[in-house]
């Protein structure tokens, strides 16, 4: 453990900082991880068989996939090209709510669905060539059943929401969804056909101003998208051939651009529904266990997607959120994303791609998919090792310039001998307190016996003080300077110094954790860092944090970063 730390000696009733006991500092071994490429599974897909001869001469087939109307206003959509009834076509009922759906309230809309999934090498289905030069891998034809891999009984579901005016098989989207499926996800992708509802361009702020002139249609287009995602999920979880091979407890989403907004709305965030920036909830689907996004559209600074000051995200279910945003993106500016994410209390990570504009950045593909897949494994599949890695990773090796801007990875629910250590803050004292005792936490929540304490939203996991794993944390109390404070350590020399100081009183063993070696923790462990207030206010106090962005914030507030002090279960 490296502490440029405190409690190396107690002199005249104050802290004297010294490095006398401190080993050499080293960086986290999981700060940089290798990029992920294609996954271990071949990929098969449901049918999108089409009769391309129906596309009039001179027209682009992608216009039909994307719902682009003719110059005369005649509607185009993929349903006109489908050549078999095997392709799923859903009828999405639009609620009779004029605030959200404008002229489309009380109507319905057809939505075509594509599902790509991990399959076995022996899958006999042929690839399906598209006129664009791309292909749909091992695609089912009329009458063919889905052939999900036999490697596991049930597969996690990943809702895939493309950007505005795109489709699952346009441009780079089919490549991206195939890669995600190769890592073991049944990727469920509706053809949103946005321009059937609002035929707009959304490339910069000036385009948004034009969209506001068509406000009712613009709002309806955004609000219908999560309805389509929920209907797509209903379909695969309720249809034979799919329902018996998919895991309804492991549902997540990946959204690009407007698709990121759509998944936020599905998870309960409120959509801006007036030029005065009032907002309204579309739905709150509790089936989503994680949301991952790339260049997500969260609106512009002058017209946020989720109400005034992005306050509509306050209504969102506590679904973990990953946002990967480009610093040079003017369509989906990173500032709007950051404003929304700062309001969240659940697990959240904002990754900035330096210099990246809107659209898929090929140079950053390793960064994009590695962050995404690590996040999905941690939160959708509850992979505890992946959760520990996610908490500690700072960047992906190679590729573009990726960096964390906001991060907090909450531990998984405690089981067995594990305990959740809750952080409380007293605003009057500007002090922090930690407890793994549920009764003590409830007493502080009640605010009767010891008033003035509130939960900060940050926690970490440890083991019970009587459990066999790790080292026990001593907990000492002082009223030095007339201000109450506590200190926690699993390092024997620190506990011994406090035991010898009459101004500190031993209270209890608080919890157990493992001691870092040279600032580092082994794989499968989260890393807890200690920061010190440098006696601000006349009394010592510390925070114990797993969030790098919160640690940086405390450093900006002139707290001293002492280093990694606990290795804890994820």
C-alpha positions in Angstrom: 0.0 0.0 0.0 1.3 3.5 -0.9 0.2 6.3 1.3 2.1 9.5 1.2 0.2 9.2 4.1 -0.9 10.2 7.4 -0.7 8.9 10.9 3.0 8.1 10.6 3.5 9.9 13.8 1.3 11.9 16.1 2.9 15.1 17.3 1.2 17.8 19.5 -2.2 16.4 18.8 -2.0 17.0 15.0 -1.2 14.9 12.0 2.3 14.9 10.7 2.5 13.6 7.1 5.5 11.5 6.3 6.5 8.8 3.8 8.5 6.9 6.4 6.5 3.7 5.9 5.4 4.3 2.3 6.6 1.9 -0.4 7.2 3.0 -3.9 4.1 4.1 -5.7 3.0 2.2 -8.9 0.1 2.6 -11.3 -2.9 0.3 -11.6 -2.3 -2.8 -13.6 -5.8 -2.6 -15.1 -5.6 1.1 -16.1 -5.0 0.2 -19.7 -6.6 -2.9 -21.3 -6.2 -4.5 -24.6 -8.8 -3.8 -27.3 -11.4 -6.4 -28.1 -11.9 -7.5 -31.7 -14.5 -10.0 -33.0 -16.0 -12.4 -30.5 -15.7 -16.2 -30.4 -19.1 -16.9 -32.0 -20.1 -17.0 -35.7 -23.3 -14.9 -36.2 -26.7 -15.8 -37.7 -29.6 -13.4 -38.4 -33.3 -13.5 -38.9 -34.8 -12.9 -42.4 -34.8 -9.5 -44.2 -35.4 -11.1 -47.6 -36.4 -8.5 -50.2 -37.3 -8.1 -53.8 -34.9 -5.5 -54.9 -36.5 -5.2 -58.3 -39.2 -3.2 -56.6 -36.8 -0.3 -56.1 -37.6 2.1 -58.9 -34.6 3.0 -61.3 -32.5 5.8 -59.9 -33.6 5.3 -56.3 -31.4 4.2 -53.4 -32.5 1.0 -51.6 -31.4 2.6 -48.3 -34.1 5.2 -48.7 -36.6 2.3 -48.3 -34.8 0.8 -45.3 -34.7 4.3 -43.6 -38.2 5.5 -44.4 -37.2 8.4 -46.6 -40.3 9.9 -48.3 -40.4 10.8 -52.0 -40.1 14.5 -53.0 -43.9 14.4 -53.4 -44.4 13.1 -49.9 -45.2 9.5 -50.7 -44.0 7.2 -48.0 -41.2 4.7 -48.5 -40.5 1.9 -46.0 -38.9 -1.6 -46.0 -42.3 -3.4 -45.8 -42.8 -2.6 -49.5 -39.7 -4.6 -50.4 -40.1 -7.6 -48.2 -40.6 -10.8 -50.2 -41.5 -13.2 -47.4 -43.8 -13.2 -44.3 -40.9 -14.7 -42.3 -39.5 -11.2 -41.6 -41.0 -9.9 -38.3 -43.1 -6.9 -38.9 -44.6 -5.4 -35.7 -47.6 -3.1 -35.4 -46.6 -0.4 -32.8 -49.6 1.2 -31.2 -49.1 4.9 -30.5 -50.9 6.2 -27.4 -53.4 9.0 -27.7 -51.1 11.6 -26.1 -50.8 14.8 -28.2 -47.9 16.2 -26.0 -45.7 13.3 -27.0 -47.0 12.1 -30.4 -48.6 15.2 -32.0 -50.4 14.3 -35.2 -49.5 10.6 -34.8 -51.3 10.2 -31.4 -53.8 7.4 -31.4 -52.5 5.8 -34.6 -50.2 2.8 -35.3 -47.0 2.3 -37.3 -45.4 -0.9 -38.8 -41.8 -1.6 -37.6 -39.6 -4.2 -39.2 -37.3 -6.2 -37.0 -33.9 -7.8 -37.5 -32.3 -10.2 -34.9 -28.7 -11.3 -35.1 -27.4 -13.9 -32.7 -24.5 -16.2 -31.8 -24.7 -19.4 -33.7 -22.7 -22.6 -34.2 -20.1 -23.1 -36.8 -22.3 -25.7 -38.5 -25.1 -23.3 -39.2 -25.9 -24.0 -42.9 -27.7 -20.7 -43.7 -26.0 -18.7 -46.4 -25.1 -15.0 -46.1 -27.5 -12.7 -47.7 -26.0 -10.1 -50.1 -27.3 -6.6 -50.0 -27.1 -4.2 -53.0 -24.8 -1.9 -50.9 -22.0 -4.5 -51.0 -22.5 -5.6 -47.4 -24.3 -8.8 -46.3 -26.4 -10.2 -43.5 -24.5 -13.2 -42.1 -26.0 -16.7 -42.1 -29.5 -15.3 -42.7 -32.7 -17.4 -42.2 -34.9 -17.7 -45.2 -38.6 -18.3 -45.3 -39.5 -21.2 -42.9 -36.0 -21.4 -41.4 -35.9 -21.4 -37.5 -33.3 -19.3 -35.6 -30.3 -21.4 -34.8 -28.8 -19.9 -31.7 -25.5 -21.4 -30.5 -25.7 -24.5 -28.2 -22.9 -23.1 -26.1 -25.4 -21.9 -23.5 -29.0 -22.5 -22.8 -30.1 -18.8 -22.9 -28.5 -15.8 -24.3 -28.5 -12.1 -23.1 -30.6 -9.7 -25.2 -29.1 -6.5 -26.6 -31.6 -3.9 -28.0 -29.8 -2.1 -30.9 -31.1 1.4 -31.8 -29.6 3.1 -34.8 -29.2 6.8 -35.3 -31.7 9.2 -36.9 -32.4 8.4 -40.5 -30.4 5.1 -40.4 -31.3 1.4 -40.4 -29.8 -1.7 -39.0 -28.4 -2.7 -42.4 -27.4 0.8 -43.6 -23.8 1.9 -43.6 -21.6 0.6 -40.7 -24.6 -0.5 -38.6 -24.8 -4.1 -39.8 -21.0 -4.5 -39.1 -21.4 -3.2 -35.6 -24.4 -5.3 -34.7 -22.7 -8.4 -36.1 -19.6 -7.7 -33.9 -21.8 -7.3 -30.8 -23.6 -10.6 -31.6 -20.3 -12.4 -32.0 -19.6 -11.6 -28.3 -22.6 -13.6 -27.2 -25.7 -11.3 -27.5 -28.9 -11.7 -29.3 -29.0 -8.3 -31.0 -32.6 -7.1 -31.6 -32.7 -4.2 -34.0 -35.9 -2.4 -35.2 -35.9 -0.4 -38.4 -37.1 2.9 -36.9 -37.9 4.5 -40.2 -37.7 7.9 -38.5 -38.5 10.0 -41.6 -42.0 8.5 -41.9 -42.7 10.7 -38.8 -40.3 13.6 -39.2 -38.3 14.3 -42.3 -35.5 16.4 -40.9 -31.8 16.9 -41.0 -30.0 16.8 -37.6 -26.4 17.6 -38.2 -25.8 20.8 -36.2 -27.6 23.5 -34.1 -29.0 25.2 -37.2 -30.7 22.0 -38.2 -32.2 21.7 -34.7 -33.6 25.2 -35.1 -35.4 24.0 -38.3 -36.6 20.9 -36.5 -38.2 23.2 -33.8 -40.3 24.6 -36.6 -41.7 21.1 -37.0 -41.8 20.7 -33.2 -44.8 18.3 -32.9 -43.4 15.9 -35.6 -39.9 16.2 -34.1 -41.2 15.3 -30.6 -43.3 12.4 -32.0 -40.3 10.9 -33.9 -38.3 10.8 -30.6 -41.2 9.5 -28.5 -42.1 6.7 -31.0 -38.6 5.2 -31.0 -38.7 3.7 -27.4 -42.2 2.3 -28.2 -40.6 0.4 -31.0 -37.8 -0.9 -28.8 -40.2 -2.1 -26.2 -42.4 -3.8 -28.8 -39.3 -5.5 -30.3 -38.4 -6.8 -26.8 -41.9 -8.0 -26.3 -41.7 -9.9 -29.6 -38.5 -11.8 -29.0 -39.4 -12.6 -25.4 -42.9 -13.8 -26.3 -42.3 -15.7 -29.6 -41.5 -19.4 -29.8 -38.0 -20.1 -31.2 -36.7 -17.0 -29.4 -38.3 -16.9 -26.0 -37.0 -20.3 -24.9 -33.4 -19.3 -25.9 -33.2 -15.8 -24.5 -32.6 -14.6 -21.0 -35.2 -12.1 -20.0 -33.1 -11.2 -16.9 -30.2 -10.0 -19.0 -31.5 -7.3 -21.3 -29.4 -4.3 -22.2 -29.2 -1.7 -25.0 -26.8 -0.2 -27.4 -27.8 3.1 -29.0 -25.9 5.2 -31.6 -26.7 8.9 -31.8 -30.5 9.3 -31.5 -30.6 5.6 -30.5 -28.8 6.6 -27.3 -31.6 9.1 -26.5 -34.2 6.4 -27.4 -32.8 4.0 -24.8 -32.7 6.7 -22.2 -36.4 7.4 -22.9 -37.2 3.7 -22.6 -35.5 3.7 -19.2 -37.7 6.5 -18.0 -35.9 9.8 -18.8 -38.4 12.5 -19.6 -38.4 14.0 -23.1 -38.5 17.7 -23.8 -42.0 18.4 -25.1 -42.2 22.2 -25.4 -40.0 25.1 -26.5 -40.3 26.2 -22.8 -38.3 23.0 -22.0 -41.0 21.2 -20.0 -40.6 17.4 -20.2 -42.8 14.3 -20.1 -42.1 10.6 -19.5 -42.7 8.2 -22.4 -42.2 5.0 -20.4 -40.0 3.4 -17.8 -39.2 -0.2 -18.8 -37.6 -2.0 -15.9 -36.4 -4.8 -18.1 -33.3 -2.8 -19.1 -30.3 -3.7 -17.0 -27.7 -1.5 -18.8 -27.6 1.1 -21.5 -24.5 1.7 -23.7 -24.3 4.6 -26.2 -22.0 6.0 -28.8 -22.1 9.7 -29.7 -25.5 9.8 -28.0 -27.9 12.6 -28.9 -28.8 14.4 -25.7 -29.8 17.6 -27.4 -28.0 21.0 -27.6 -27.0 23.4 -24.9 -29.9 25.7 -25.7 -32.4 22.8 -26.3 -31.5 19.8 -24.2 -33.3 16.5 -25.0 -34.4 15.8 -21.4 -36.0 19.1 -20.2 -34.6 22.2 -18.7 -31.0 21.5 -17.4 -31.5 17.9 -18.4 -33.7 17.5 -15.3 -35.8 14.8 -17.1 -33.0 12.3 -16.4 -33.9 12.5 -12.7 -37.0 10.3 -13.5 -34.8 7.6 -15.1 -34.8 4.2 -13.5 -31.4 3.4 -11.9 -30.1 1.8 -15.1 -26.2 1.9 -15.5 -25.2 4.1 -18.4 -22.2 4.3 -20.6 -21.8 7.2 -23.0 -19.0 7.5 -25.5 -18.8 11.0 -27.0 -16.6 12.8 -29.4 -15.1 16.1 -28.3 -15.5 17.6 -31.8 -19.1 16.5 -32.2 -21.4 19.4 -33.0 -24.5 17.2 -33.7 -24.4 15.5 -30.3 -22.1 17.8 -28.3 -20.4 16.3 -25.3 -21.4 19.2 -23.1 -25.0 18.2 -23.3 -24.1 14.6 -22.5 -22.0 15.6 -19.5 -24.7 17.8 -18.1 -27.2 14.9 -18.1 -24.7 12.4 -16.7 -23.8 14.6 -13.8 -27.4 14.3 -12.6 -27.2 10.5 -12.4 -26.5 8.5 -9.2 -26.3 5.0 -10.7 -23.3 3.5 -12.3 -22.2 5.8 -15.1 -19.2 6.3 -17.3 -18.6 9.1 -19.8 -15.7 8.4 -22.2 -14.4 11.2 -24.4 -12.9 10.5 -27.8 -10.5 13.4 -28.5 -11.1 15.1 -31.8 -13.9 12.7 -32.9 -16.9 14.2 -34.8 -20.3 12.7 -35.2 -20.5 9.4 -37.0 -18.5 6.2 -36.6 -14.8 6.8 -36.1 -12.9 3.8 -37.5 -9.7 4.6 -35.7 -11.5 4.4 -32.4 -13.4 1.2 -33.1 -11.4 -0.8 -30.6 -12.1 1.9 -27.9 -15.8 2.0 -28.7 -16.4 -1.8 -28.6 -14.1 -2.5 -25.7 -15.7 0.0 -23.4 -19.1 -1.2 -24.6 -18.5 -4.9 -24.1 -16.8 -4.5 -20.8 -19.8 -2.4 -19.5 -22.3 -4.9 -20.8 -20.5 -7.8 -19.2 -20.3 -6.0 -15.9 -23.9 -4.8 -15.7 -26.1 -6.8 -18.0 -24.5 -10.2 -17.3 -23.3 -9.4 -13.8 -19.7 -10.6 -14.5 -18.0 -9.6 -11.3 -14.5 -9.7 -12.7 -15.6 -7.5 -15.6 -17.1 -5.1 -13.0 -13.8 -4.8 -11.2 -11.9 -4.2 -14.5 -14.5 -1.6 -15.5 -14.0 0.3 -12.3 -10.2 0.5 -12.8 -9.8 0.9 -16.5 -8.8 4.3 -17.7 -8.3 3.7 -21.4 -8.1 1.1 -24.2 -4.6 0.5 -25.7 -4.0 1.8 -29.2 -6.8 3.2 -31.3 -7.9 6.8 -30.7 -7.4 9.0 -27.7 -10.0 7.8 -25.2 -10.3 9.1 -21.6 -12.8 8.9 -18.8 -14.5 12.2 -17.9 -17.1 10.9 -15.4 -17.1 7.5 -13.8 -18.6 5.6 -11.0 -19.0 1.8 -10.9 -21.2 0.6 -8.1 -20.5 -2.8 -6.7 -22.9 -5.7 -7.3 -25.3 -6.6 -4.5 -23.7 -8.1 -1.5 -23.9 -11.9 -1.0 -22.6 -14.2 1.7 -20.0 -12.5 3.9 -20.0 -9.4 1.7 -21.2 -6.0 3.0 -21.9 -2.7 1.4 -20.0 0.2 2.9 -22.2 3.3 2.6 -20.8 6.9 2.5 -22.6 9.6 4.5 -21.9 13.3 4.4 -22.6 16.0 7.0 -22.9 19.3 5.1 -22.5 21.4 8.3 -19.3 19.7 9.3 -18.1 19.1 5.7 -17.2 15.6 6.9 -17.7 12.1 5.6 -18.6 8.9 7.5 -18.7 5.2 6.5 -20.6 2.2 7.8 -21.2 -1.3 6.8 -23.7 -1.8 9.5 -27.3 -1.6 8.2 -28.7 -0.6 11.6 -26.3 2.2 11.9 -27.0 3.3 8.4 -30.8 3.3 9.1 -30.2 5.4 12.2 -28.3 8.0 10.2 -31.0 7.9 7.5 -33.7 8.6 10.2 -31.7 11.6 11.4 -33.1 11.5 14.9 -30.3 10.4 17.2 -27.5 11.8 15.1 -29.0 14.4 12.7 -27.5 16.1 9.7 -26.1 13.1 7.8 -27.2 12.1 4.2 -26.1 9.5 1.8 -23.8 10.7 -1.0 -24.7 8.0 -3.4 -21.2 6.5 -3.3 -20.6 3.1 -1.8 -18.0 0.3 -2.0 -18.1 -3.3 -1.0 -16.1 -5.0 1.7 -16.4 -8.2 3.8 -18.1 -8.5 7.2 -15.7 -7.7 10.1 -15.9 -11.3 11.2 -15.5 -12.9 7.8 -12.4 -14.9 6.9 -11.3 -12.8 3.9 -9.0 -9.8 4.0 -7.8 -7.7 7.0 -9.9 -6.1 9.6 -10.4 -2.3 9.5 -9.9 -0.5 12.8 -12.3 2.4 13.3 -11.2 5.2 15.6 -13.1 8.3 16.7 -11.8 11.7 17.7 -13.3 15.1 18.8 -10.1 16.8 18.1 -10.7 20.6 17.6 -14.2 20.2 18.9 -15.3 18.4 15.6 -16.2 14.8 15.5 -14.4 12.6 13.0 -13.7 8.9 12.3 -10.8 7.1 10.7 -10.5 3.7 9.1 -7.5 1.6 8.2 -6.6 -2.0 7.6 -2.9 -1.2 7.8 -1.6 -2.4 11.2 1.0 0.5 11.6 -1.7 3.1 11.2 -4.0 1.4 13.7 -1.1 1.1 16.1 -0.3 4.8 15.9 -3.9 5.7 16.7 -4.1 3.2 19.5 -1.1 5.0 21.1 -2.7 8.5 20.7 -5.0 9.4 23.6 -7.0 11.8 21.4 -8.3 8.8 19.4 -10.7 6.2 20.8 -11.1 2.8 19.3 -14.8 2.1 18.5 -14.9 -1.2 16.6 -13.7 -3.3 13.7 -15.7 -1.8 10.8 -15.3 -4.3 7.9 -12.6 -6.3 6.1 -10.7 -5.6 2.9 -7.4 -6.6 1.3 -4.3 -4.5 1.4 -3.0 -3.2 -2.0 0.6 -4.1 -3.0 2.4 -1.0 -4.4 -0.9 0.8 -5.1 -2.2 -2.2 -7.1 -4.9 -4.7 -6.6 -5.2 -8.2 -8.1 -7.7 -8.8 -11.0 -11.2 -9.3 -9.8 -10.9 -6.6 -7.1 -12.0 -3.0 -7.0 -9.6 -0.4 -5.9 -10.5 2.1 -3.1 -8.5 5.4 -2.9 -8.2 7.5 0.2 -8.3 11.3 0.1 -7.5 13.6 3.1 -8.9 17.1 3.9 -5.5 18.4 5.3 -7.2 19.4 8.5 -9.5 21.8 6.8 -11.8 23.2 9.5 -9.5 22.1 12.3 -10.2 18.4 12.2 -9.1 15.5 10.1 -11.4 13.7 7.7 -11.1 11.3 4.8 -13.1 10.0 1.9 -12.7 6.5 0.5 -13.7 6.5 -3.2 -13.8 4.2 -6.2 -14.6 7.0 -8.7 -11.7 8.6 -10.4 -13.7 11.7 -11.4 -14.9 12.2 -7.8 -11.3 11.8 -6.6 -10.2 14.5 -9.1 -13.0 16.7 -7.9 -11.8 16.4 -4.3 -8.3 17.2 -5.4 -9.6 20.3 -7.0 -11.1 21.1 -3.6 -7.6 20.9 -2.1 -8.0 17.5 -0.6 -4.8 15.4 -0.7 -4.9 12.1 -2.6 -3.1 9.6 -0.4 -3.4 6.5 -2.7 -5.0 3.1 -2.9 -5.9 1.7 0.6 -8.3 -1.2 0.0 -8.8 -3.9 -2.5 -12.5 -5.0 -2.3 -14.9 -7.4 -3.9 -16.7 -6.1 -7.0 
